[in-house]
Amino acid sequence: MRNIKNINIAWLFSMKAKSAPDSVPSGWDEIDLPYTWNGKDGQDGGNDYYRGICWFAKKLNSDELPEGEYIYVQFDGVNSSCEVFWNGKKIAEHDGGYSTFRAKIKDIKDENILAVAVDNSPNNKVYPQNADFTFYGGIYRDVTLIGVPENHFDLDYYGSPSIMVTPEIKGKDAHVEIKTFIEDDDDCLVRYVVTDAEGNVVASAEKEEDDVAEIVIENVHLWNGRKDPYLYTATATLICNGVELDEVSTRFGCRTFEIDPERGFILNGEEYPLRGVSRHQDRPGIGNALLPEHHKEDLDLILEVGATTIRLAHYQHSQVFYDLCDEAGLVLWAEIPYISKHMPDGYDNTVSQMKELIVQNYNHPSIVVWGLSNEITIAGATDPDLIRNHKKLNELCHEMDKTRLTTVASVTMCPIDAEYVHISDVLSYNHYFGWYGGTTDMNGPWFDEFHKKYPKKPIGISEYGCEALDWHTSNPVQGDYTEEYQSYYHEELIKQIAERPYLWATHVWNMFDFAADARAEGGENGMNHKGLVTFDRKYKKDSFYAYKAWLNPEPMVHICSKKYVDRVEDKTKVTVYSNQPEVELFANGVSVGKQKKGKYPFFRFEVKNEGETDLVARAGELEDSSVIRKVDKPNEAYIMKEEGAVINWFDITMPEGRYSINDTIGDIMSTFKGKITMVRILLNIKNAMSQGKNGKKGGGLEVAGFQMSPGMLKNVYSMAKGFTVKRVFSMLGGKFTKEQILEINAMLNKVKKASK
């Protein structure tokens, strides 16, 4: 039988080595796996983290290897390309940083050196290369040795577990096809046994090695999402000449699903709304080099928020996490990192990564869709090579897996009539109306228009969100990075989503803050702060509790803005989230009032702000508390000051009754003089668009880290009305100086605001 040994401990690491060692190298650092060399420089901003080749090596004596006729080394995740060497001789290479691959070991000596050259350098063939997250270099998942006999289940097929289970529900029973892949299978047969969650045998069969077993589970217990995530286990034993030689097993679930363009997601014949989050996996200091307890903590937080679905962005995640999702009943979108920028030389890599994704994850009942790409049309949706690539991937998914559907995450600027949009079976859009332009109330109507024009195409939301750090205000506005604006934004999106059951799935961007070393926003560089939970998983933002109140039936009450203590106003608004029928708020022990729950679980109270006030919100037996304090001047610790910002809030003059760059384009253009002034401002922006590097024409405009052509910007002008002028300039990547922006602010200060 096969023998498996984990070899994560006692490796050597070098950033300076140039070739594979054939003996124990000296001067290298001692480390344990998992490990990334970008745990710090990939999270501190500047887009200057090290991307290149680093070396890992481990000494393995022959008596440390597992028993077996053949020995394989298995890598669960090496980012992003690598070459594997055994005693100085290359035995494998792999492109793709998020999937399992194996290499056969030969020529074993008494003392051996396993070495790996890991490379996360920029290139034009391995995805991802252009995206809003850090590409951590390293061996960041487990490494194991596998010893197998001469006759064994195949270990060379795209990192496969060598067993594929396909249940089909017929009436009360499940008809289960089980297929295995075998190496050197002469005169062998396979015994298949299916056990239930308690370990009882429910079905079995024996087949010749090349035959597919067909097993019936009578009165099948369905895998039913979070309601009842029931799992069976299929075990395959390879028997040759009467001797049991190898064995593999996998858990699986029996369920049906469909995605209806009117009713949304349907699980086992019943409507099952998919409302959830997206997940990036990285953490402070360790990047993607996670331990099992990190995956468990992430899952527990996602369950607490009440999610029924996760979009696993933007790459294959750990088998540990997929297994946890199977057990918890979460419905998954799994995708490859075909993202942001189509590379003509990357076709083969999209195919190999998709094959690995499907083969390695086929048996997970939690997965219902394969994601072909994310925001790949940022540079336009008409490239014939891009279209061809997607059609081939779509065909590949259906050839390899006839039980699941395909999807894409399309970017806002991509026209809904584009051929690309209609390649996959179902579709979602990444929209940030209310954050990257537009206003929050644009989200729902946009989807209504799509649904009206394409009523037979299931449509969902693959990304929506806004950023929040530890900034606070009583008057939140788009682009202020306050916790209060993020709460407002998500309240508004919850309302619009709840009214549209046709949305097949909705995924908040993101469950957790994550590293994006190229970013410089919100006052903390190197991070994307759209998470409902902070990067370290220690603080749940108020928006987390908005979703918990909406999605999680477990009784709860939460007072928002606990960190916003010092307030200048005489009366202040207090928001409470609760899923209970009634909430009462007390200020210094005196009731402010009771409120019945309306359509949504958001409660508003107005409280006198005098001295220091202890607030207590009660909902039945539950209560939550916070403190506010009256101050004369705003606490500047609550107001964002961006490091390296061209202009900050305290530089801007805002005369009473006059416009400033803190007003939105839409408001300014509501008056005749404001419209004329905005035309002048937009002409300045247009001129900046036409300037390339060193002042040359035709360079295009960089917005939020991506190069935008003038033609692309035509598709986003409607969103711009919701932007403040200051936010527009902040997204232009230094095209305007502080003096130029203040000059424009002075122009706006001369324009009277529209009367209300």
N, C-alpha and C positions, 0 to 999 in steps of 0.2 A: 504494500500500500504506500501511497505517497507520504513523504515526510516534509514538513514545512518548518523553517527556522527563520525568525526575525533577526536581522543583523544591523539594527539601527545604532548600536553602541560602538564607540571607539573607532571613529574615522579620523582621517587627517585631511586638512583643507589648505589650499594655497591659491592666492590671487596672482602669483608671480610665475608659477611653473609654466613651462612651454611645451612639455611633451609627457607622454605616459611613463611613469616609473615602472621598472621591472623588479625593483626591490623596495624595501621600506624607505621612503624619502626622509631626509632630515630637514629640520627647520620649518616644517609645516605645522599649522595650528591643530590642536586636538579638539575635536568636536563630536557631538552626538547628533544623529538625525532625529527628526526633520530639521532642516537648516536652510536659511536664505542669507545671502550676503547683502541684501538690500533692506534689512529690517529697520535701519535708521535712515540711511540716505534716500530711501524710497518713500519716506514719509515726511520729510522736512521742507518740501517745496524747492523751487528752483529748476525743476526738470533736469537735474544734473546727477541723478543716481547712476551708479556704475552699471553699464551694460557692456558685457564682454565675456571672455572665457575665464572660468575658474575651474580648479581641479579638486576632485575628491579621491581619496584612496583608502583602502582597508586591507590589512594583512589577514589572510585566512589560511590556517594550517589545514592539511588534508583531513585530520581527525576532527575538525570543527564543521566539516560539511555534512549535510544530511545524507543518510544512506539512499542509494538508488543507482540504477544503471546509467541514468542521465541526470545531470544536475542543471537546473535553470536558475538564473537570478531574475527576480521580478522587481521592477520599479513602478511604484504606484503614482508617481508624479515628479517629473524633472523638467524644469522650465528654462529655456523653451526648446532648445535643441541639444542633443548630446551624442557623444561617442563613448562606447563602453569598451574597456580594454581588460584582458586577462593575461597577466604576466607579460605586459608590453605589447600584446597582439590585439588588434581591434576585433571584437566579436559582434558588435551591433552598433547601429546608429538609429536615432529616432528624432523626428520633427513633430513637435506638439507638446506643450508643457503641462497638460492637465489630464492625461489618460495613462492607463497602465500599459506597459510593454515588457517583454521578456527577452532574455538572451541565453542560449545554451552554452554551458561551460565545457571546454575540452582541455586535454593536456594538463591534468592536475598533478602538481608536484607536492612535496612535503610542505613547502612554504610557498604561498601564492599571493599575488597582489591583484586585487580588483581595483581598477581606476576608472574614473568617469570625468570626461571633459564636458562641462556644462556651459552652454552659451546662450545668453539672452540678448545678444547684439542685434541692433536694427538690421533688417534685411528685407527683401522684396518677395519672399515666398512662404514664410511661416506666420500664420495668424496667432495672436493679434499683433499689429504694429502701430496702429493709430487709434487710441481709445482713451477714455477718461478714467483710467485706473493704472496703478503701478504694475509693471510686469516683473515681479520678483524673480531673480535668478536663484537657482539652487535645487537641491534634492529635498523637497519639502513634504514628501509623504514617505510611507514605509518602504523599506527594501527587505526582501525576503529571499531565501534560497529554497528551492523545491527539488526534492529528490523523487524520481519516479522510476518504475521498472521499464524494461524495453517496450512492452505493450502498455500503453497509457492513454489517458484522455489528452487530446491535443493541447499543447501549450504554445503553439506558434501562430494561432489564428487571431490576430488583432487584440491580444490581451484577453481573449474570451475566457469565461468560466467553464467552457466546454459543454454546457448544458443549456438548452433552450426549452422553455415551457410555455405552451400556448393554450390557455383554457378558452373554451367556447360554451356559453350557457345555453342549454336547451331544456326549457321547462324548469323543473326543479333540480336538474342534474347539471354537472359540468363535464363536458367531453374534453379531455386534456391530451394534447399531443406533446410528447417529450422527445427531443432530438439531442443526441450527443455527437461529439466530434472525437475521433479516435486516431491515434498514431500507431502504426504497426499492429493491425487488428486481425491477423490471420487466426482462423479457428477460434474466434472469441464470440461471446455473447454478452449482452448487458441485461442485468436485472434492475428493474425500476420499482421503487417503493415510494408511495405517497403516504405521508403521515399528517394528521391534523395538529392543531396547536397544542394538544395535550400529549402528543407523541404516539397516538394510536394509529395503526395501519388502517387506511381506508381503501386502498387499491394497490395492485401490484401487477407486474407483467415481466416476461422475459422475451427478448428479441435478438435476432442476429445483429451483428455490430452496425450494419448500415441501415437497418430498418428504423422507422419512426414508431415509437410506442404510442398506442391510443388507449387511454385509461379513462374510465368513467367514475366520477365521484358522485354518488347518489345523495340526494337531498343536500346539495352543496351549501356550505355556509359562506355567504358572500362577503367580500371585502367591500365595506360600505363607508369609505371615507372616515372622518373623525367620529362618526356615530358608532362604527364597529369595524375596525381595521383588522379583520381576521386573516390569518396567514396559514397556508399549508407549506409543507416541505417535500420536495422531490429529491430522492437520492438515487444515483445511478452507480452500480457496481460493475466493473469490468471483470469478466470471468473468462480465463483462457485455460483450456484443458483441465477444467474443474477447479482451478485455483483462482481465488480472488486477488487481483493484482492492483487495481486502482479504484478510487471512489471519488465522486464529486457530488455536491448537493447544492440546492438553492431553495430559498423560500419564494413563494409566489402567492398571488391573490386571485380570486375568481370574481370578476365583475364585468358589467357592461357599461358602456358610456356612449353618449352621442353629444354633439354640439349643434344645437338648433339655432338658426338665425333669429328666431323670435323668443324662444324660451330659455336660451343660454345653455349652460352645461347640465346634462341629465345623467345621473349616476344610478344604475340599476333601475331604470324606468321612472325615477323621481327627479324633479328639478332640485338641483344642488348648487346654489350660487357659489361661484368661485370668487371670493373676495380675499385678497391677501397682499403679499409683499414680494419684493425681489431681495435677493441676498448676495452680497459680496462676502467672501470668507475671511478676509485678512484682519489682523489685530496689531495693536501697538508693539513695536520692537521685534515681532516675530513674523510679520507679514503673513504669508500663506502657510507657514510651517506650523500647522495646528496639531494639537493632541486630541484624542477622543473626547476629553472633558470639555474642550472648547466647542466642538460640534454639538454636544448635548446641551450646553448652556444656550447656544443659539436657538436650538430647536425649542427649548423650554420657553424662551422669550417669545418666539413666534406663536407658540400655542397659547401663551398667556394673552397676547393681543387679540386672539380669536380668529386668526387666519384659517381659511380652508385650503389655500393654495400658496405655492411659492414658485416664483420664476427664478431659476438658478442661473444667474448671470455671471459672466457672459462666456461660460466655459464648462467643461465637465467638472463636477464636484467630487468630493471624496465618497468612496463606497460606504464609509461610516455614516455619512449624512443621508445618503439615499436609503440605507437600511433603517435609520431612525424615522424617516418620513414614511416608509412602508408601515412601520409599527404604529405610528401615530395617526395614519390615515390622511396625511396631507397630499393634495393633488399637485403634481409637478409639471412644469414646463422645463425641459432640458434642452440645452443648445450648445453649439460650437462657437468659438470666438471669431467667426467671420463677421468683422465689425468695422464700421466707420469708413474704411477706404478699401475699395476693390483693387486687388493686385493681379494683373494679368498673369504673373508667374506663380500665383498662389492656388490655382485650380486643384492640382494634385493634393495639396495640403488640406483643402476643404473636404475633399473626398476621403482621405485617410482619417481625418479627425471625425468625420461623420460616421464612418464605418466603425471606428473604435467606440464612439459614443453609443451607437445602437447595439453592437455586439456585447459590450461590457455591461449594458444596463437593460437589456431586453426583458429580463425577468421581474423587474420592479413594477408592481401594480400601481405604485404612486404616479408613475410617468404616463401622461396621456398624449403629449404632443412633443414632436422634435422641432426645435427652432433652427431655421436655416441661416438666419443672419440678423444683425441688429444695426439699424441706422446706416446701412451700407450705401444708401443713395444720397449721402450728404453732398457729394460732388455732382449729383444728378442721377436721374433714373433711366436714362436712355442708352447707356453704354451697351451695345450688343453682346459684348463679352460677359458683362455682369448678368444680363438676362439669361444667357446660355448657361452660365455657371449655376444659377439658381434652378433652372429647369432640370439640369442634370442631377443636382442634389435632391430635388423633389422626387424625381424618378427613382433615385437610389434609395431614398427612405421607404418608398412604397414597395420596392422590390425586396428589401431586407426585412420589412415589418409591415404586414398587411393589417395589423390590428390597431395602429395608431395613426393620428393625423399629423400634418405638417403646419407650421406657422412661421411668421416673420414678425419682427418688431420694426415697424416703419417709422421714419422720422417725420416730424410735422411738415417740413417743406415738400415732401414727396406728394405729388398730385394723386388724388384718389382714383383717377382714370389711368394711371401709369400701368403698363403691362406687368411690371415687377410686383405691384400690389396684389395682383390676382393670380399669381403662380401657386402659392400655398393653399392648403385646404381651408384654413381659417386665418384670421389676420388680427393683429393688434397694432395700435399706434402709440408712439411716445409723444405725449403732449404736455407742455408746461405753460399753458395759458394761465396767466396770473403770476408767473415767475420769470420765464424768459419771454416776456412780451405778452400782449393781450391782457385780458382780465379773467378772473376765475369763472365768471358766468358764460364764457365762450366755450367751455369744455363740452357740456351737455348738448347744446345746439349743434356743435360740429359733428358729434356722433349721430345725432338725429338726421342731419343732412346726408351723411354717408349711408345710414340705414335706409333712408327713403330712396336714395338712388340705387343702392345695391341690396335690396331686401333679402336676397338669398345668400348673401355672404356674411358669415358670422364675424362680428367685429368686437374687439375688446380694447382694453387700455393696458399696454405693456409697461409704461412708465408714466408717472405723474408725481410731482412733489416740489418742495422748495426747501431752502437751507435755513438752518437755525443754529446759532451758537448761544453763548451765555450773554446775549444782549436783550434788553427789555424796554418796553414802552407801553403807554396807555393809548397811543394812536398809531397802531402798526400800519406800515405801508409796504407795498411791493418793493423788494430789494433791500430791506433794512436788516435782514438776517436775524431778526428777533424771534424768540420763541413764540411771542404773541402772534406775529404774522403767520408763522407756520401753522399755528393752531387754527387761525381764521381760515387759511387756505384749505386745510384738510376738512374742516367743518363744511365748507362750501362744496368740496368735491364729494364728500360722503352724501350730501343731499342730492347731488346730481346723479351719482351712481345708483343710489337707492331707488330713484324714480325710473331707472332704465334697466329692467330685467333682461332685455335682449343682449346686454353686454356679456359675452361668453366668459370673460375672466377680466379681473382688474388687479393690477399689481402696483402697490406703492413703491416709488423709488425714493428711498431704499429702507430696508429694515434697520441697517446699521450705517453710521458714518464709515467711510472707507478712504484709503489713501489714493491720491491722484497727484503725483509729485509735480506735475506741470501747473497745478492750480495755485492761484493767489487771490482768494476771495474770502470775505467775511471776517478778516482779521487774523486768520490762522492759515498759513500757507501749507500747501501739500496735501490738502484734505478736501473731500466732498462731504458737506455737512447736511445732506438731505435725509439722513437717517432719522427714524423714530427713536432710536437709541444711540447713545454716543459710541465712539470708536472702541472704547475700553469696556463697553457693555455695563457700565456702572450707573448711568443716569438715563432714566426713561423720560423723554421729553413729553410735554403736555399732549402733543399730537398722538403719542402712543396711547394715552388714556382715552382720547377721542375714539379711536378704533376699538379699544377694549370695551368701552361703553356701548358701541354700536354692534360689535360682532360677538363678544364673549358673554354668554348668558349668566356667568357666575356673578352674583351681586357685588357691586362696587360703587364707590363714590370718590371723587377726586377734585380738590380745589386746584385750579390752574394758577400759574405765575407765582409759585412759592418763592422763587429766587428774586422776584420783583417786590422788594420790601419798601424801599424809599420812594414815595410818590408825592408830587407837588399839588395835585388837584384837591379841591375841597370835598368833592364827591368822586368816588372811583368805582369802576365796574369790576365785578368779581364774577368769573365764569366757573361753573361747576359742571363736571361730567359725571353722569350716573345713569345706570340702566334701570334704576328703581322708579316706581310710579310717582314718588313725591320726594322733594328735597327741601329742607329748611335750613336757612343760614342764620348763624348767630354771630354778633359782633360784641365782644366783651360780655358775653353771656346773655345779651338781649336779642330777641328774634328780629331779624331784618324782614322776614316773611317766608311764606311757604309757596312753592310752585309745583304744579302738576306737570308731569312729563308730557311734552307735546309729541309731535311726529318723530322728532330726533332727540337724542339723549343729552342735549345741551341746555343748561340752565343759566340765566343771567340775573344778577342782583346788583343794585346800586347801594353803595355803603358810604356813610360819612367818614371822611378821612381826618381824624382828629387825634393828635398825639400818637400813641401806639395802640393798635387794635388787634386783639386776638380773634381770628375767624375760625369758626367751626361749622362744617357742613354735615348735616345729619340726614340719612336716608334709611328709615327703619332702624335697625340695630347698628347700622354702619355709620362711621363718622370719619372725617378728615379735617385737618387743621392747618392754618398758616398764620402769618403775621404781616401786617402792613404798618407803615409809619409815615406821618406827615413831615415833609421837609420843605424848606423854602426854595431850594435850588435843585435842579435835576442832578441826580447822581451820575457823574460822567463815567463811572465804571460800568454802567448799563448801556453805554452808547458806543457803537463800533468805531474804532479807529484803525483803518487798514494800514498794515505795514507796507510801505512803498507805494501807498495810494497817491494818485495824482492830486486828488482833492478830498478833503474830509468835511463833515457836516459843519464844523465851526468856521470854515472859510466862507460859507455861503450867506449872503445877505438876503433876507426875506421880508421886505416891507409889507406892512398890513395892507391887504386888498390888492396886492400886486403878485404877478407870477414870478417864479424862480425856477431854477433847474430841478428843484424838488417836486415840481408839478408834472403831471403826466402830459404826454403829447396830445392825448384826446381832449383833456380839459383846456389846454392852451388853445387848441384849434377850434374851440367852441365859440370864440369871439373873432370878429373880422380882423382886428389888429394882431391878435394872437396867431391867426392863420398866416398872415403875411410874415410875421417874425419867424414862425416855424419853417416856412418855405426857405427863408434865408439860412436857417440852421441846417436844414436838410441838404441844401446845396453845398454847404461846407462838408457835410458827411459824404456826399456823393463825390466831391473832389478827393477826399481822403481814400475813398474806395478805388479810385482810378490810379492811385500811386502805388507802385511796387516798391521793392527795396531800393534804397539810395535815390528815391524820388522818381524812379522810372515808371512809365505808364504801364497799365495793364496788370498790376500785381494782384489785384483783388483785395478783399478785406478779411481780416482775421477777427472772428467773433467767437468768444467763449472757447478759444483754443483751436478753432477749426477755420480753414480757409474758405471764404464765401465769395462766390462770384456775384457781380451785379445781377445777373439773371436769376440766381437763386434767391436773392434778397427780395425780388418781386413777389415771391410766394409768402413772405413773412411780414410785409408791410401792414397787413390788417392787424397783426399782433402788436405792432409797435405803439398803437394808441394807448395801451395800458402801461407802457414804460414811462418812468420819469426820465427827464432829459439827462439827469446825472447818471442814471443807470445805463443809458445808451452809451455815454462817453466811457463809463467804466468797462464796458464790454468791447471797446474798440482797441484795446491792447496798446495804449500809449500813443495813439495817433494825434491826440491833442494835449497841449501843455496845460498846466494849471492856469496860466495867464489867459490862454485862449478860452478856457472854460469859464473863467470869471468874467471875461468880456461878454460872452454869450449870456451869462447870468444877469449882467447889467442891462443887456438888451431886454430881457424878459421882465426885469424890475420896472421898466417903463410902461408895461402893458397892464391895464386894469383887468382884474378878474371878472368873470361873468357874474352878474347879480343872481342871487338865489331866490 
